[in-house]
Amino acid sequence: MNKKKNNNKFNFKSFGVSSFYLFKKMILNDYKLAKISREISILGRKEVLNGRAKFGIFGDGKEIPQIAMAKIFKNGDFRSGYYRDQTFMIAIGVLNIKSFFSQLYAHSDLEEEPVSSGRMMTSHFGTRLLNYDGNWKNLMNQKNSSADISSTASQMPRLLGLAQASKIYKNLKNLKKTHKIFSHNGNEVAFGTIGNASISEGLFWETVNASSVLQIPIIISIWDDEYGISVTNRYQFSKKNISDILYGFQRNKKENGIEIIRVNGSNYIDLIKTYIKADKIARYEHVPVIIHVTDLTQPQGHSTSSSHERYKSKARLEWEKKNDGIKKFRDWILNFKIENEPGVFQNIADIHSLDKIDIEVKKYVHSEQKKAWESFKKPIERIKNEAITILEKLQNTFPCKKWIKNHIKELHINKHLYTKKFIFCIVRRSLYLLSEEEFYKKNFLIKWLKEKLNKEKENYSSNLYSISEKSSIKITEIKPIYSDYEVDGRIILKDNFDKLLELYPDLLIFGEDVGKIGDVNQGLEGLQNKYGEIRIFDTGIRESTILGQGIGLAMRGLRPIVEIQYIDYILYALQIMSDDLATLQYRTKGGQKAPVIIRTRGHRLEGIWHSGSPMGGIINYLRGIFILVPRNMVKAAGFYNTLLYGDDPALVIECLNGYRIKEKLPKNLGYFRIPIGIVEVTRIGKDITIVTYGSTWRIVNEASNELSKINIETEVIDIQSLLPFDLRKDIEKSLKKTNRLLIIDEDVPGGASAYILQKILEEQKGYYYLDCPPITITAKEHRPPYGSDGDYFSKPSIEDIVEKVLQIMHNN
């Protein structure tokens, strides 16, 4: 009787519907969606195990809470999620079954697999934020998801920026008209999702703490199935329940904080109520919310790489069957009754209706999977047939080469092996086996192969950097116009930032000690007072999420300059820079971008922890981000001007020992632009080319003055930009004249110097012009000890350079 009484008071309007008919329709649609998602997981696993796909990781067990979450997700909102959110992505209408399987098969056609063109593994989701020309879409007309990352908890840092953007748009009213494709008065919410085990990562706690401080519209859902692959929760955190650990962040009447809600992941009604409540708190109060979704299951285990029967007890496996979310949802549907009139009961569905849905879903998912497979096979079949035709022509040209017939046979026999790799291996093998034959006889094969490889280069190696008309390397140089005044380098930076803040109302600058004191070297002195705390602000000591804030803000159309105080501290944020920012344009094949500028300082510092030149690691971890190494503050300012006019992410490393060095003050601050990827010949000479960058340039310049006293004229080249590197190949032009090469770098041996050497010798063919072996002078393998003597005996000195040049000249 109590149950019937409660159902009589059922409030349909609280679920966004006005009648039992619409409520019933919603329930059955949600059941169908849950079943579709589960069938995708089951069939996807089978496709991996039968060899059609390489790996599978799926969202089974998380269907019901994701359907509830989707009900409050609106146009303009953003997701930064976990690779088990397939149900949610289908529910908000940005993922279909065919494209899901296309991603599983790694289909390289963007039309078939619009998330990443087969570049990201299955269940790594995202939406296209950019048009095909690399320019922004209207993000307010669509539901948005930033591109997923495999590294656990790495989706959390950017979540801060995605949410903080709403707060900034709400407060900066002057952006209302100019940025209407990015926000509607800051009413958007950023949704984060994460697995229970991943909250052990520091990135999660850093994000939660920062969101509590910032008070921004975030809803984080923790999908808790009590395992992290084979490791149970009791090894992940100190308390039995995740929400208990988070309790210290709970807001109260005296202090800001986070709203923390716990809900059973199989209770459909409670889940919907919970997400509606969370939406009101986050969207309208700008208070972060964490929803701990408990009692979830993982019916097929973690992934196709293992079987959960290996690590779960029989009792646990039995519990998961009994408490499967879809099963409990189905039972609730069958048991639900409402008394519209006295003695007259209505239900949602009977068992036959649900069985019918189950059958229809299975047929539908299998049909879409087959379409995806056929679409995937078609271009590979075409390449294979072309390859067979080419090889048959080759057989006619070289009838004595019996192995060609075997290669053709291999292609025919392996008709079920659908990889381009297999086809290209055979064709390329055929070509190098004909290496001794005359060119014209095999020219048709070479031409075909070149054409196809160029196509595959576009498929697999394009879009590392921006392709839009605002690509930073396309921006025309504007030279500084100098006044007669000399000022400290920091004044040039400060006055240039001042002008940029005036020119770009969406420019934000933030980091540790950036706001009140204007950074540790006063490069932003007084600018917070002038432009306010919304645009120039301090952060906590938390480099990973400072960088993450920048990524999220940039993805929402703002232009952040993120300060990481010293280059040593970049290591805290290196994983986020490498796995997320550097790969973003590439892994989405030009579908997303985050033109965040990272400002730091380094070079010629003293001491083990502030020696500041880990460039070899940086340039190799961060392909996809421009790495700029200006030798003075005019150059640094010019790079900031170029980057803000463009749309590429970049790391600018200012010279710490250059803030007090006098430089001429440009008149056209904010407007002059230093070209990216272009070296500068700062000293013309005929005897030897010396290549360097950053603060070391000053050491090289002084050494060159010493060498000129003994009639040795050096040609000094300042690289300026490590990524990209010498796009005009000016170093090669210098070597044609001097025939000698010396590279000076304060990184460890084999660090950035090896990279520079490879670029010059291999890509520019510089070895053609050398009369003697190229030489590098680097720092020692250890970090420099503290003090001037530690620096002198650990890093390249004037005397090191003079002596090495004399040795090179003497040997020739």
N, C-alpha and C positions, 0 to 999 in steps of 0.2 A: 504493500500500500504506500509506503514512504517513497518508493521509487516512482510510482505513478504520480504521486503528488508533486515530486520534484520536476518530473517531465512536463506536468501541466503548466508549471511556472517557467518553462523554458523560454528564454528571451532570444528570439531569432535575430532581432535588430542588432544585438551585441556582436553578431557574427557577420554583419554586413548584408543580411537578407531580410526581406519583409514578410515572408510567408513560409509555411511548412514545405510547399512545393519547391520553392527556390532553395531552401535548406537541404531538402532531399537531393535535389539536382547537384548541389555543391558537394555533398557527401559522396555520391556515386562517381562524380568526376574525379574527386580526390582519391577514391579507392582505385579507380582505373589508372590514374597517374602513378600511384604507388606500385601497382602491379606491373605497369610498363617499365618503370625503373628497375624493379627486381628482376624482370625477365631479361633486361639489358645486361645486368650483372651476371646472371646465370649463363646466358648465351655468350657473353664476352669472354668469360673464363673458358668456355668450351673452345672458342675460336683460338685462344692462345694455346691450349693444350693440344689442339689438332694441328698446330704449326702455322696457322695463317697469320698470327700476330706474335710479336716478340715478348710482350709482357702485359700483364693486366692488373689493375688496382681499381676497385669499384666501391660504390657507395651503398651496398646492400646493408640493411639494418638501420639506416639513418633516414629512411624515406618519410616517415610521418612528421617528425619535427621540421624537416626541410620544407614540406608542404605548408606547414603552419607559418614558418618564417617568410615564405614567398608571398603570403597574403598581405603583408605590411610593406613589402618592397615596392617602391614607387619609381616612376621615371625621374632620372637625375640622381638617384641613389647609387652607391658604389658597394661592390663586394670585394673583399680581399680575403681569399679563402684557402680552404684545405682541399686536397685532391679526392674528396669523397662527396662532393656536392652536386652530383649529377641530377638528383631529383629536384633540387632547388633550381638549377639552371634550366631544366625542362619546364618547371612550373612557371617561371617568369618569362618563358617564351623566347629564350635566346639560344637554346640547344634543341636540335631534333635528333631522332634516333639514327637516321642515316648518317648525319655528320659525326655522331658519337662513334659509330663503327668506322667511319672514314679515318678518324683520328687513331683508332685502335690499329688500323692497317698501315698507318703513317702515309696516307695519301698526300702527295705533294701538290695537288691542285687546290688552290685557294678557294675556288668556288665550291668544291666538295667538302673541304675541311677549313672553314673560315677562321677558326681559332688561331691556328699556327701553321697551316699548310704542311702538316705532318712533322713539324719540328719538335713539338713537345709531346711527351708520351701521353698515353691515354689518361683520361680523367683530370687533365690539367686544363682548366677552363679560362676563358676570357672573352671579352667582346671587342669589336673593332671600334676604337675611338677615333680613328683617322680615316679620311677618304683615301682613295688610291694614290692621290698626289702628295700624301703625307701631311695634309692640313686637317685641322680639327673638324669633326662632325659637330652637330648640335647635340650635346650630351644631355640636354634637358628633354629631348624627344625620345630618349631610349633608356632602358635599364642597363647599367654599366657594371662590368666586372674587370678589375685589374687582372693581369695574367698570372696564373698560379706558379708556384715554385715548389720543387720537391724538398728542398732543405727544410727540415722541420722548424716551425715557428718563424721562418723568414718572411711569411706574409704579414706578420704583426707590425713591424716598424712602419711600413708605408701606410698602414691603417690610420696611424696618428695624423699624417698629413691629409689623407682623404677626408677625415672628419674635421680637422682644424680648418680646412678650406671653407666649410660651411660657416664657421664662426667668423672667419675673416670677411667673407662676402656679406654676412649679416651686419657687420660693423663698418665696412668700408662702402658707404652708400654711393661714392663716386664711381664704383665699378658696376653699378646696377645696369647701366645701358651698354657699356662697352663689353661686358662679360656675361651677357644674358644667355649665351649658349652653354655656360658652365654652371650657373646657379640661378635659383629663383629666391632671392632674399635670404639665402643660407638655410633653406628649409630641408636640405638633404641629409640623409643619415648614411654613415659608413658601417657596413656589416662585416664583421670578422668571424671566421669559423676556424676552429682548431680542434685537434684530437686531444683526448685526455692526457696521453703520455707526453705530448709535445709541450704541455705547460711546464714540464721540468726545465725547459730551455730558458736561459736568461733573457732572451729576446721577448718572451711572453711577459715576464715580470717587469722588465724595463718599460714595455708598452703600457701595461696596466697602470703602473705607477705614474707614468707621464700623462696618461689620459685622465687620471684622477686629479692631477695638478691642473691640467689645461681646461677641464670641464667642457668637453666637446661631445657632439652627438655620435656616439659609437654604440653599437650593439654587438657584443662578442658572444657567440654560441660555442660552448664546449661540448663536443659530441663524446660522451663518456661510455665506452663499451668495456672499460676496466682493463684493457690490454694495450700495450705498445709493442706490436708484433708479438713476441712470446713473453714479454715482461709485464707482470701484473702491476696494478696500482700501488701495491704495498712497497714496491721497490722504486716507485716514481716520486712519491712525496710522503711527508711525515705523518699526516693525518689520514684517516680512512676516507674522508670525504673531501673533495676538492673545494666545495663551497666553504667548508670550515677553515681551510687555509686562507681563503680570500676574505674572511670576515673582517679583518683589520681595515680593509678598504671601504667597508660599508658606510655610506653617508649617514649622518645623523643631524639633529637640529642645531648642533653647535659647529659642525665642521662639514665642509664639502667632502665628497668621496664618490663612490660608485654604488649604484643599486645592484644588488646581487639577488638573483632569483633561482630557485631550484625547482625543476619540474621533471616528472616521469616522461620518458621519451616515447612511450606507447599510448599515452592518454591524449587522444585527439582533441577533446574539448579543452582540457587544461592547457595544452600547448598553444592553442589558438588564443585563449584568454591571456596567456603569459606574453605572447608576442605583441598582442594589441596593447597591453599595459606597458611593455618595454618601449614600444614605438612612441607612445605619448610622452614618456619620460625623456627619451633621447631626442626626439624631433622637436618637442616644444619647450622642454626645460634645458636642453643642452647638457644633460647629465649622462655620463657613460653608464651602460648597463651590461652586466655579465649574466648570461643565462646558462646555468649548469644543467645540461640535459642528461639525465641519469637513466640507468637500466636499459641501455641500448645493446644491441647484439651485432655480431659480425658473422653472418651465416656461412660465408665461404672463406673465412680467415682473412689474414692481412692482405695477401696478394697471391698471384699465381706462382710466386717463387717458393711458397711453402704451404704446408697443410696444417691447419690449426689443431687437428687431432693429435699432432706431435706434442703440443704443449698445454692443451686444455684437458682438464679432467673429464671423466664421463659425466659426472654430476653437473659440471659447468655446461657441457655440450647439450645435456638434456634440458637444463634450465633455459638455454638460448632457444631451443626449439619451442619450448612452452611459452616463452615470453617474447617471441618474435613480434615486432611492431605491427606488421601487416596482419598477422594472425589475430592479434588482440583487437586491431581495428575492425577486422571482419567480424569477430565475435560481438563487438560492441554494436555494429550495424544490425546484426541479426537480432540482438536482444533489445534494441531501442524501440520503445513504443510511446506514443503520445495520445492522450485522451482529448480529442477535439470537442466531442459532445459526451454527455454522460453515457457511459457504457459503450461508446464507439471509439475504437482504438485504431491508430494508423501506425504502420511501421515504414522503415526506409526501403527495405528490400528483403526478399526471402533468399534462401540458399540457392535456388535455381537461377535467380537473376544474377547473383554474384558469380556462380559457376559459368554462366554465359559470358560475363565480362572477362573472366579468366581465360576462356577459350579464345575469345576475340583478340585479347591482348597478345596472347602467344603467337597467333597467326600474324598479327600486325607487326610485331617486333621482328619476327623471322623474315617477313616480307621486306622490311626496311633494311635489315642486315644483308639480305641477298642483293638488294639494289646497290648498297654500298660496296659490296664485294665485286659485283660486276663493273661498277664504275671504276674501282681501283684497278681491276685487271685490264680494262680496255686499253689504256695508253701503253701498258707494258707489253700487251699482245702486239700492238702496233709496232713498237720498237723491235720486238723479237722478229716479227715478219720482215721488217725492213732489213734487219741484220742477216736473216737467212738469205734474202734476195742478194744482198751485197756479197755474202760469202759464196753463193752460187756463181755469181759473176767472177769472183776471185778464182773459183775452181776452173772456170773456162779459160781464164787468163794464164793460170799455172796448173795445167792438167797433171803434171808430174808430182805435185804436192799432195800426196795421199791424205795427209793429216787434215786438210781443209774439209774433206768429206766427213771425217770424224767430228769435226767441230760443228758442222751442220747437223749431224745426227744427234749430238749432245743437246742442241737447242730444241730439236723435235722431241726427243725422249723426255726431257725435263719440262714438259708442258705445264706441270702443276707447281713448279717452283717459280713463284711470281715475285722475282726481285730484278730490278734493273742491274744490280751488281753482277748477277750471273751472266747476263747478256754481254755487258761491257767487258767482263773478264775474258770471255771467249774472243770477242772482236779485237781487243787490244793484244791478246796473246797472238792472234793471227798476224797482226801487224808487225810485232817485233820478231816473229819467226821469219818474216819476209824482209828483215832489215838489210840484207845484202842485195836485194833485188832493185832494179831500176825504178826511180821515183814515178815516172809517168805511168808505169804499169799498175801501180797501186794507188794512184792519186785519188781515184773515186772513193776508195776506202778511207783515206786520210781526210778527205773533205767531209764525208758523212760523219766520221767520228768527231771531228772538230765541231761540227754543227751541233751534234747531240750533246757533247760535253759542255758546250756553252749554255745550252738549254738547262742542263742539270746544275750548272754553276748558279744560274738564276734560281733554280728550285731550292738549292741547299746552301748557298754561300752569299746570298744577297741581303741587303737591308741591315747591315751591321751598324751603319750610321744613317742619318737623316737623308731622305731622298726628295724632300720638299724644296721649294725655291728659296727657303730660308736656311738651307744647309749652311753651316758656318764656313765651310771651305769655299763656298760660292760668293761670299760677301766681299765686295770691293774694298781695297785698302783706302783709308783716308789718313794722310800723314799728319802727325802733330805739328801745329804751328807754334813755335816757341816764343815766349816773351823774353825779356832781358833779365828776369828775376830767377835767382836760384833759391830753392827751398829744400827742406828735408823731404826725402822720398815719401814719408808718411803723409805729408801735407798734400802731395799730388794725389795719393790714393783717396784721402779724406774728401778733398774738393771734387774729385771725379765721382766718388760715390754720391756725394751731395747732388751733383748734376743728374746722375742716373736716377736717383730717387724722384727728382723733379720730372724727368722725361718719361719714366715708366711708373705709373701709379699702381701697377700690380707687382712691383718689385718689393720683396721682403728680404731682410737680412737678419740672420739669427745664429746663435751659438753660445758657447760658454763665454761670459764676460763681454759679450758684444753690445749689450744694451746700455746699461748705466754708465760704464766707464769707457765705452766706445772701442772695445777690444784691447788686448794686453799691450798693443803697440800704438794705440790711439789712432788707428786708421779710420775709425768711425766716430771720433770724438765729437760730442755735441749733437750728433744726428738723431738720436732718440728724442731729445728735447724738441727738435725741429719737426720731426715727422711722426712722432708718437710711438707708443709701445706696441701697437698692432703691427707696424711695419719694421721696427728695429727692436728686437727683444732678446732677452737672456733665456737660456735653457739650463736644465740640470746637467750634471756631468754624466752623459749617457750617449756616447758617440754614435752607436748603432741606430738609435731612434732619432737622433738629430738628423742623420742622413735619411732615415726613413720618412721623417716629416717632409724633407725636401722632395723626395720622390712623389709622395702623395699629393703635395701642394702643386707640384709641376704637372701631374696628371690631370689636375682639375683647372688648368689654365692660368695659374699664377706663376710668377717668375722668382723663385727663391734662390738666394745665395746663402749656402750653408757653410758656416765656419767650423772647421775642425782645428783646434788651436795650434797644434804642431803636427808635422808630418808623421811623427812616431805614433800619434794617436789615431791615425788613419787605420792602423791595424785592427782597432776595435770595430771599425765599420767596414773592413775590407770584404768580409763575407757578403754583406748586403750590397756593397758596390759591385762585387763580382757576379754573384748569382742573380741579382735582381736588375740593378740599373744598367750594367754593361751589356746584359743580354736582352733587354726589354724590346728594342726595335727588332732585333734579329729573331727572337723566339716567337714573335707575333707576325713575322714577315711584314713589317711596316704597319702593323695594326695599332700599335700603341707607342707613345713616347713620353719621356719625362725630362725636359730640358733643364735639369737642376745644375747649378754651378756650385762646385765645392771649392771653398777657399781655405788654403792652409799655408803654412810657412815652414821653411827648412833650409838646408845648405849651410855649411861652415859653422854649424853650432858646435858646442863643446860638451863632452861627456857622453857616457855610454847610452843614456836614454834620450838625449837631445842632439845626437850627431846628425840625424835627419836625412839620410840619403838612401833609403831602401828602394831605389828606382827600378832595379831589375825585376823585383817581385811585382811592383806596381804596374809596370808596363805590360807584364805578361798575364797578370790576373785581370786587367781592366781593358782588354780589347773591346771596343764599343763605347769607350769614354775617351774624349780628347785629353791628353796629358800635356799641359803647357808649363814651360819652365822659364819664365821671363828673368832676364839678368838684372833688371832694375824696375822701379815703380812706374815709370812712364810706360814701359812695355806691359807690365801687369795691368795697368789701367786700360790700355788699348785692347788687351785681350778681353777684359770684362765688357768693354763697349761692343766688341765684335760678337761675343757670345750672347749678350742680351738682345742683339739685333737678329741673331740666329735661333736655331732650335735644337742644338745638340747638347747633351750633357758633357761636362768637362770638369777636370781637376786643375786648378791653378795653384802653383807652388811659388809663393813669394819668397824672396831672399830675406831671411831674418836679419842678417847683418846689413841690410840696405835701407832700413827705415830712417836712419840718421845721416845717410850719405846725401850730399847736396846734388840736386838735379835741376835742370831748367824747367820752369813751369810752363806747360802748354797753355795756349790761349783757348783752344777749342776742346776743353774738357767735356767728356761725355759723348763727343762726336767723332774724335779720331779713332781709327780702327786699325789694329795690327792684324795682318793676314795670318791665318792659321795654316800650318804645314809648310811655311816658307822660312828658310834659313836666312841669316843676315851675315854678309861678309863685312866684318867690322874693322879689319885691317888688311890692306892689300900687300902681298909679298910674292916672291918668285921662288923661294928656296924650299919651303915645306908648308904643308897645309895642317893646321892644328884645329881640331874640332872639339868643341866643348859646349857647356850650357850653364845657366844659373850663376851662383856666386863664384864658381870656379873660373868663369870668364875673366874676372878681375885679376886672378892669380896669373892666368895665361897672358893677359895684357901686360902685366908688369914684367913677366918673363920675356915677352917679346921686345919690350923696351931694352932689357939687358942684352938680348941677342943682337939687337940692331947696333949696339956699341962695338960689336965684333963683326959687323958686316954680314949678318945673317938676317934676311928679311922673311918674316913669317907671314903666311896668309891665315888670319884667324877667322873662324866661322862659328857663330853662335847659332846653335840648332833651334832654339826658341820653343820648338814643338816636337816632343818625342812621338806622340800619336796625334795626328798623322806626321810622317817623317819626310822632309825635304821633297815635296811633291814636284818641284821643278828640276830636281837633280842638279842643284847648283854645286854640291860637293864634288860630283864627277867633273864638272867644268873646271873646278880649281885644281883637281889632280892632273888634268891634262897639261897644266902649266907647271906645277911644282914637282910632280912625280914622287912625292913623299907624303906619308900620312902618319900623324900622331893624334891619338884620341885621349883626351884628358877627362877623367870622371872621378867623382869622389864616392861612388858606390863601391861595393866589394869587387874583387877581381871576377871577371866573367858575368858581371851584372849588366847594367845598362851599356857598358862598353862593348860587350859581346853583341848585344842587339844592334848598336850603332855600326859595328864592324860588319855584321851580316848584311845590313841594309846597303852599306857602301860597296862591299865587295861583290855580293851576289845580285842584288836588285839593280844597282847602278853600274855593275861591271867595272868597278873601280880598279880591280887588279890589273886590267889591261895597261894602265898608265903608270904603274908603280915600278920604280927602279930598285926598290928594296922592300923587305917585308914591312907591313904596317905594324905599328907599335901602340900599345895602350899603357897609360899610367893611371892607376886607380888607387883607391885607399887600400889599406891592409885588410886582411880577412876578418880581423876583430873590429869591434866598434872602438872609436877613439876614446882613450882615457880622458878624464877631466883636466881642464887647464890648457893654456896656450901651447905648452910643450907636448901635451897629449895630442893636440890637433896637428902640430907641426910634424911629429914623427909618425903619424898615422894616415895623413891625407896628403895628396899631391902638394908640393911646395914650389915656390919660384925656382929654387935651386934644383929640385928634381927635374923640372921641365927643361931648364937651360942645359943641364948635364946630359939629359937624354937626347936633346936636339943635336948637341955637339957630337955625341956618339954616332947618331944617324948620319950626320954630315961627314964625319971622319971616315966612316965605313964606306963612303961613296966618293 
